[in-house]
Amino acid sequence: MSLLKEAQQLLDKLKTAHKKNDWPAGKAVLGQLRIKLIQLPAVPPNTGFSSPTAQQELLLARDVYEHAVLLALKSQDEAALESSFTQLKTFYADTRSLLPAAPQEWMFAGLDLLRLLVANRIAEFHTELELLPAEGMAAPHVVSAVQLEQWLMEGAYNKVLAAGKSLPPECSFAVEQLSATVREEIASCAEASYSSLKLADAQVLMMMTSKMELEQFAEQHGWAIEGDLVHFYRAAAADANAEQHLRLINQSLLYAKELERIV
């Protein structure tokens, strides 16, 4: 059996593992496939190599790298996801003149942007966005990611959470992470703005469905709940630091005046 046929059979197994959400089996098959890809003469894109099966080999490799990303997304394996996206984007760029356009390239571009957004890697988000051509910028998955980022920057967190629930199935990995990112942003603003809030108001502010959920969140962030109030001690600590900084500034000004008088 030829290497290409063996690789195709392994790819079929990888697709089956993806459909079954079987990450361990998919990971094992993916390891075997990577070895097969190295043995194929046209992969990674060997522009100086020509054979009747060269394009088939490259198309198979592209399919493998795309499924590697999808499997890593479903397993929420950050390390595998990072390397899989890097490999796929590089492969797209290197084979653009050798293969027909990839039907799902801009979908994957949107997923990559969404991944960076939910991880709060905003600088990298904008770097990747600037590299996209006009065709990519108009793709639905990219448009959705850009809209979510704009709402996050505007503080329209209710819109972010509402949109997160209506994301396409392949974006489901982001819903929970997006909610966590939004709540962390709200928590940071609350700590900077209030020393305490009523529990009912804090629950509405944090967009939580129950008091128990708020209590667990408060415990994770070092907040104290007393009666019907939640106390943001970090805000109090920030106020104390501000007072200390003001004292230091006043003391420095006093020293400067004394030095001027002596001179």
Phi, psi and chi 1 to 4 in degrees:
 res  aa     phi    psi   chi1   chi2   chi3   chi4
   1 MET       -  136.8 -174.0 -177.0  -64.5      -
   2 SER   -72.4  158.9   68.9      -      -      -
   3 LEU   -59.0  -38.4  -83.2  173.3      -      -
   4 LEU   -64.0  -43.2 -175.7   58.1      -      -
   5 LYS   -66.7  -39.5  -73.2 -176.5  178.5  179.0
   6 GLU   -62.6  -41.8  -70.3  177.0    9.3      -
   7 ALA   -65.6  -38.1      -      -      -      -
   8 GLN   -65.0  -39.3 -175.2   60.5   56.9      -
   9 GLN   -64.2  -40.8  -72.3 -179.0   -5.6      -
  10 LEU   -65.8  -37.0  -73.2  171.3      -      -
  11 LEU   -63.1  -40.0  176.1   58.6      -      -
  12 ASP   -60.7  -39.8  -67.6  -20.9      -      -
  13 LYS   -66.0  -37.0  -70.3 -177.8  180.0  178.6
  14 LEU   -64.6  -42.2 -177.7   64.1      -      -
  15 LYS   -64.6  -36.9  -69.2  179.4  177.9  179.3
  16 THR   -65.5  -42.5  -60.0      -      -      -
  17 ALA   -63.0  -37.2      -      -      -      -
  18 HIS   -64.6  -44.9  170.3 -115.1      -      -
  19 LYS   -63.0  -34.0  -71.4  178.0 -178.0  177.0
  20 LYS   -88.3    0.9  -67.0 -178.6  177.3  178.9
  21 ASN    56.5   34.1  -66.5  -33.7      -      -
  22 ASP   -96.4   86.0 -170.2  -12.5      -      -
  23 TRP   -64.7  -44.6  169.5 -120.5      -      -
  24 PRO   -57.8  -44.2  -26.2   36.0      -      -
  25 ALA   -67.4  -41.7      -      -      -      -
  26 GLY   -62.5  -40.7      -      -      -      -
  27 LYS   -62.9  -40.7 -170.5  175.3 -178.5  179.3
  28 ALA   -64.9  -44.7      -      -      -      -
  29 VAL   -66.1  -38.6  174.7      -      -      -
  30 LEU   -62.2  -37.7 -172.4   58.7      -      -
  31 GLY   -61.7  -41.8      -      -      -      -
  32 GLN   -66.5  -39.3  -62.9  175.5   52.3      -
  33 LEU   -64.8  -38.3  -98.1  170.9      -      -
  34 ARG   -61.3  -38.0  -68.6 -171.1 -170.5  -79.0
  35 ILE   -65.3  -42.8  -65.4  172.7      -      -
  36 LYS   -63.1  -40.3  -68.4  -65.9 -179.0 -174.4
  37 LEU   -62.8  -38.7  -69.1 -177.6      -      -
  38 ILE   -62.0  -31.9  -67.5  171.4      -      -
  39 GLN   -81.2  -17.3  -64.7  171.6  -15.6      -
  40 LEU   -74.7  129.9  -67.7  174.2      -      -
  41 PRO   -60.3  -32.6  -20.6   30.6      -      -
  42 ALA   -87.3   -4.7      -      -      -      -
  43 VAL  -119.7  140.7 -176.3      -      -      -
  44 PRO   -69.5  155.7   24.9  -30.2      -      -
  45 PRO   -40.7  106.2   13.5  -26.7      -      -
  46 ASN   -94.5   92.0 -175.7   -3.4      -      -
  47 THR   -63.6  -21.9   53.4      -      -      -
  48 GLY   -88.3   -0.9      -      -      -      -
  49 PHE  -102.8  136.9  178.4   79.8      -      -
  50 SER  -133.4  131.4  178.3      -      -      -
  51 SER  -158.4  163.8   77.6      -      -      -
  52 PRO   -60.9  -25.0  -23.2   34.0      -      -
  53 THR  -105.9    7.3   60.9      -      -      -
  54 ALA   -58.8  -46.6      -      -      -      -
  55 GLN   -67.1  -37.7 -170.4  174.6   74.2      -
  56 GLN   -60.0  -42.6  -83.0 -176.7  -82.1      -
  57 GLU   -63.1  -42.6  -67.8  171.5   14.1      -
  58 LEU   -69.1  -39.2  -68.4  174.1      -      -
  59 LEU   -64.1  -39.9  -74.2  170.4      -      -
  60 LEU   -63.8  -43.7 -177.9  140.8      -      -
  61 ALA   -60.8  -41.9      -      -      -      -
  62 ARG   -62.0  -41.3 -172.5  170.0   74.9 -174.4
  63 ASP   -62.7  -40.2 -149.6   -6.6      -      -
  64 VAL   -63.2  -47.1  169.6      -      -      -
  65 TYR   -65.8  -35.1  -64.1  143.9      -      -
  66 GLU   -66.7  -43.3  -71.8  177.3  -16.2      -
  67 HIS   -70.1  -28.2  -83.5   81.1      -      -
  68 ALA   -62.6  -40.5      -      -      -      -
  69 VAL   -64.8  -46.8  168.3      -      -      -
  70 LEU   -61.6  -40.4  -66.4  173.6      -      -
  71 LEU   -66.3  -42.1  -89.2  170.9      -      -
  72 ALA   -64.7  -36.0      -      -      -      -
  73 LEU   -62.6  -46.2  -77.7  172.3      -      -
  74 LYS   -67.3  -33.9  -74.6 -168.6  174.5 -178.1
  75 SER   -84.1  -12.3   67.2      -      -      -
  76 GLN    55.5   39.4  -63.8 -172.2   17.6      -
  77 ASP   -90.0  101.4 -174.8  -34.7      -      -
  78 GLU   -61.1  -43.0  -69.6  -64.9  -29.7      -
  79 ALA   -65.1  -45.1      -      -      -      -
  80 ALA   -65.1  -37.3      -      -      -      -
  81 LEU   -65.4  -43.6 -166.4   55.0      -      -
  82 GLU   -60.8  -48.9 -170.9   78.8   32.0      -
  83 SER   -70.1  -35.8   62.2      -      -      -
  84 SER   -67.6  -42.2  -64.2      -      -      -
  85 PHE   -64.7  -42.0  -97.1  119.7      -      -
  86 THR   -61.1  -44.6  -60.5      -      -      -
  87 GLN   -65.7  -41.6 -165.7  165.8   30.4      -
  88 LEU   -66.5  -44.9  178.9   60.0      -      -
  89 LYS   -63.0  -39.6  -73.1 -174.6  -70.2 -174.1
  90 THR   -64.5  -41.3  -57.2      -      -      -
  91 PHE   -65.9  -42.6 -166.3   84.5      -      -
  92 TYR   -55.9  -47.6  -80.7  148.8      -      -
  93 ALA   -65.0  -40.9      -      -      -      -
  94 ASP   -75.1  -22.7  -70.2  -12.8      -      -
  95 THR  -109.7   10.4   58.4      -      -      -
  96 ARG   -58.6  -34.7 -154.6  170.2  -62.4  -77.2
  97 SER   -92.2   -4.3   61.5      -      -      -
  98 LEU  -105.7  -22.9  -56.7  173.7      -      -
  99 LEU  -126.6  159.3  -64.7  176.3      -      -
 100 PRO   -61.8  157.8  -17.9   29.0      -      -
 101 ALA   -56.5  138.9      -      -      -      -
 102 ALA   -77.2  119.7      -      -      -      -
 103 PRO   -58.9  -29.2  -21.0   32.1      -      -
 104 GLN  -106.2   12.2  -59.6 -171.3   94.3      -
 105 GLU   -58.4  -44.7  179.5  174.3    1.0      -
 106 TRP   -77.1  -24.6  -53.3  126.7      -      -
 107 MET   -62.6  -44.0 -178.5 -162.6   80.3      -
 108 PHE   -68.0  -33.3  -79.3  103.6      -      -
 109 ALA   -62.1  -42.2      -      -      -      -
 110 GLY   -65.0  -40.1      -      -      -      -
 111 LEU   -64.0  -37.9  -68.4  177.5      -      -
 112 ASP   -65.3  -43.0 -169.4   30.1      -      -
 113 LEU   -62.5  -42.1  -70.8  172.3      -      -
 114 LEU   -64.4  -39.3 -170.3   57.2      -      -
 115 ARG   -60.3  -44.4  171.9 -176.2   72.1   94.1
 116 LEU   -66.9  -36.7  -64.2  171.9      -      -
 117 LEU   -66.6  -47.1 -176.5   61.3      -      -
 118 VAL   -70.2  -21.1  -61.9      -      -      -
 119 ALA   -87.1    2.4      -      -      -      -
 120 ASN    62.7   31.9 -149.5   21.5      -      -
 121 ARG   -97.3   67.8  -65.9  161.0   62.3  177.6
 122 ILE   -66.5  -39.8  -55.9  -59.1      -      -
 123 ALA   -61.7  -43.6      -      -      -      -
 124 GLU   -67.4  -34.7  -67.5  170.5   73.1      -
 125 PHE   -56.2  -49.0  175.2   94.0      -      -
 126 HIS   -71.3  -31.7  -75.1  -74.5      -      -
 127 THR   -63.2  -46.5  -60.4      -      -      -
 128 GLU   -65.4  -37.1  -68.8  -64.3  -31.1      -
 129 LEU   -63.7  -39.6 -165.9   61.0      -      -
 130 GLU   -68.0  -21.4  -71.1  173.4    5.6      -
 131 LEU   -82.9  -11.7  -64.5  174.6      -      -
 132 LEU   -79.7  140.4  -67.0  178.9      -      -
 133 PRO   -76.5  174.1   28.7  -34.5      -      -
 134 ALA   -58.2  -37.9      -      -      -      -
 135 GLU   -60.9  -43.5 -179.7 -172.5   -0.7      -
 136 GLY   -67.7  -38.6      -      -      -      -
 137 MET   -63.0  -26.8  -69.4  -69.0  -68.7      -
 138 ALA   -89.0   -5.6      -      -      -      -
 139 ALA   -69.0  141.4      -      -      -      -
 140 PRO   -55.6  -43.0  -26.5   34.2      -      -
 141 HIS   -66.1  -35.7  -73.9   76.8      -      -
 142 VAL   -71.2  -43.3  173.6      -      -      -
 143 VAL   -58.8  -42.4  170.9      -      -      -
 144 SER   -62.5  -43.7  -65.5      -      -      -
 145 ALA   -63.9  -41.0      -      -      -      -
 146 VAL   -65.8  -41.2  170.7      -      -      -
 147 GLN   -63.9  -41.9 -178.1   65.5   80.9      -
 148 LEU   -62.0  -41.7  -75.0  170.4      -      -
 149 GLU   -64.1  -39.9 -169.3  -90.6  -17.1      -
 150 GLN   -63.9  -42.1  -71.4  175.7  -11.8      -
 151 TRP   -65.3  -37.8  -76.5  -24.5      -      -
 152 LEU   -62.6  -44.3  -87.4  175.1      -      -
 153 MET   -66.3  -31.9  -64.4  -57.6  102.2      -
 154 GLU   -79.9  -14.6  -67.3  168.7    4.4      -
 155 GLY    81.2   16.6      -      -      -      -
 156 ALA   -84.7   66.4      -      -      -      -
 157 TYR   -67.3  -30.5  -60.7  128.9      -      -
 158 ASN   -63.5  -37.5   57.3  -29.8      -      -
 159 LYS   -67.8  -38.0  -68.4 -177.4  179.5  179.2
 160 VAL   -62.4  -48.2  173.9      -      -      -
 161 LEU   -66.8  -39.0  -69.5  179.5      -      -
 162 ALA   -64.4  -42.1      -      -      -      -
 163 ALA   -68.6  -34.9      -      -      -      -
 164 GLY   -59.8  -33.7      -      -      -      -
 165 LYS   -73.7  -18.3  -65.8  174.7 -176.7  176.1
 166 SER  -107.5   15.2   60.1      -      -      -
 167 LEU   -67.0  153.7  -71.8  171.7      -      -
 168 PRO   -59.8  158.8  -21.2   31.5      -      -
 169 PRO   -53.9  -38.1  -24.9   32.9      -      -
 170 GLU   -69.3  -11.9   57.8  -89.2   13.3      -
 171 CYS   -99.3    6.2  -59.0      -      -      -
 172 SER   -59.5  -25.7   59.3      -      -      -
 173 PHE   -59.1  -24.6   75.6   95.2      -      -
 174 ALA   -88.2  -18.2      -      -      -      -
 175 VAL   -58.9  -52.9  174.9      -      -      -
 176 GLU   -64.8  -43.9 -174.2  176.8  -21.1      -
 177 GLN   -65.9  -37.0  -65.9 -179.8   51.8      -
 178 LEU   -64.9  -42.3 -163.4   57.7      -      -
 179 SER   -61.6  -41.1  -61.9      -      -      -
 180 ALA   -65.6  -42.4      -      -      -      -
 181 THR   -61.7  -44.5  -61.4      -      -      -
 182 VAL   -62.8  -44.5  165.0      -      -      -
 183 ARG   -67.1  -33.5  -71.2 -158.1  170.6  103.9
 184 GLU   -66.6  -38.1  -74.2  -60.0  -31.2      -
 185 GLU   -64.4  -43.8  -70.5  -68.6  -29.6      -
 186 ILE   -64.4  -41.8  -63.7  173.3      -      -
 187 ALA   -62.1  -41.9      -      -      -      -
 188 SER   -62.4  -41.8  177.5      -      -      -
 189 CYS   -67.0  -40.0  -67.1      -      -      -
 190 ALA   -64.1  -41.8      -      -      -      -
 191 GLU   -63.6  -35.2  -70.9  173.9  -21.8      -
 192 ALA   -79.4  -22.1      -      -      -      -
 193 SER  -102.4  -27.6  -55.2      -      -      -
 194 TYR  -129.4  150.0  -55.1  102.6      -      -
 195 SER   -89.9  -28.8   58.1      -      -      -
 196 SER  -160.6  161.0   62.9      -      -      -
 197 LEU  -144.6  154.6  -86.8  176.7      -      -
 198 LYS   -67.1  146.0  -72.6 -174.7  177.1  179.7
 199 LEU   -56.2  -43.2  -77.8  174.6      -      -
 200 ALA   -62.6  -40.5      -      -      -      -
 201 ASP   -69.1  -39.9  -66.9  -22.7      -      -
 202 ALA   -64.5  -37.3      -      -      -      -
 203 GLN   -65.1  -41.0 -174.2  175.2  -38.8      -
 204 VAL   -67.4  -43.9  171.4      -      -      -
 205 LEU   -60.7  -42.1 -179.0   66.8      -      -
 206 MET   -83.4   -2.3  -57.0  -61.3  -63.7      -
 207 MET    55.4   49.3  -68.7  179.5  -81.5      -
 208 MET  -107.5  151.6  -68.0  179.4  172.9      -
 209 THR   -91.2  -13.6   56.2      -      -      -
 210 SER  -149.3  159.6   68.1      -      -      -
 211 LYS   -65.6  -37.3  179.9 -177.8  175.3 -177.3
 212 MET   -61.9  -40.3 -177.7  178.8  -64.4      -
 213 GLU   -62.6  -40.6 -171.9  179.5    4.0      -
 214 LEU   -66.1  -41.6  176.3   60.4      -      -
 215 GLU   -62.3  -41.0  -71.8  173.1  -14.2      -
 216 GLN   -65.0  -41.3  -68.4  173.5  -13.2      -
 217 PHE   -64.5  -42.5 -168.5   83.2      -      -
 218 ALA   -62.7  -40.8      -      -      -      -
 219 GLU   -63.2  -40.9 -176.1  178.3   -6.5      -
 220 GLN   -64.1  -28.1  -67.8  168.8    2.4      -
 221 HIS  -102.9    6.2  -71.6   73.0      -      -
 222 GLY    74.3   22.5      -      -      -      -
 223 TRP   -87.1  156.6  -57.7  -18.8      -      -
 224 ALA  -113.6  136.4      -      -      -      -
 225 ILE  -109.0  119.5  -65.5  177.8      -      -
 226 GLU  -128.8  114.3  -62.3  174.8   -0.5      -
 227 GLY    64.6 -125.0      -      -      -      -
 228 ASP  -102.8   20.6   66.4  -20.1      -      -
 229 LEU  -119.4  146.6  -68.6  176.0      -      -
 230 VAL  -113.6  128.5   55.6      -      -      -
 231 HIS  -104.1  129.0  -63.9  -83.2      -      -
 232 PHE   -96.2   91.4  -55.5  107.8      -      -
 233 TYR   -68.8  -22.0  -72.6  130.6      -      -
 234 ARG   -66.1  -34.0  -66.8 -176.1 -172.8  179.9
 235 ALA   -65.8  -40.7      -      -      -      -
 236 ALA   -63.9  -39.2      -      -      -      -
 237 ALA   -64.8  -37.9      -      -      -      -
 238 ALA   -64.4  -39.4      -      -      -      -
 239 ASP   -63.4  -40.8  -69.8  -18.2      -      -
 240 ALA   -64.0  -41.0      -      -      -      -
 241 ASN   -63.8  -39.3  -74.1  -23.6      -      -
 242 ALA   -62.6  -41.3      -      -      -      -
 243 GLU   -64.4  -40.4  -70.3  178.4   10.4      -
 244 GLN   -64.2  -42.2 -175.8  179.4    4.7      -
 245 HIS   -62.6  -38.3  -67.2  159.7      -      -
 246 LEU   -65.2  -40.4 -174.2   59.5      -      -
 247 ARG   -62.7  -41.3  -75.4 -161.8  -61.1  -89.5
 248 LEU   -64.5  -40.0  -71.5  171.8      -      -
 249 ILE   -63.4  -45.3  -69.4  170.1      -      -
 250 ASN   -62.4  -39.8  -72.5  -26.4      -      -
 251 GLN   -65.3  -40.5 -167.6  173.2   24.6      -
 252 SER   -64.3  -39.4  -62.7      -      -      -
 253 LEU   -64.4  -38.5  -71.3  172.4      -      -
 254 LEU   -63.9  -43.9 -179.7   61.5      -      -
 255 TYR   -61.2  -40.7  -72.8  154.8      -      -
 256 ALA   -63.7  -40.2      -      -      -      -
 257 LYS   -64.8  -42.8  -74.5 -179.0 -179.2  179.2
 258 GLU   -63.2  -41.9  -73.0  -65.2  -37.7      -
 259 LEU   -65.0  -40.8 -177.2   60.3      -      -
 260 GLU   -64.1  -39.0 -175.3  179.5   -2.2      -
 261 ARG   -66.3  -40.3 -174.6  178.6   61.8   80.1
 262 ILE   -66.9  -43.5  -66.8  169.7      -      -
 263 VAL   -67.1      -  172.8      -      -      -
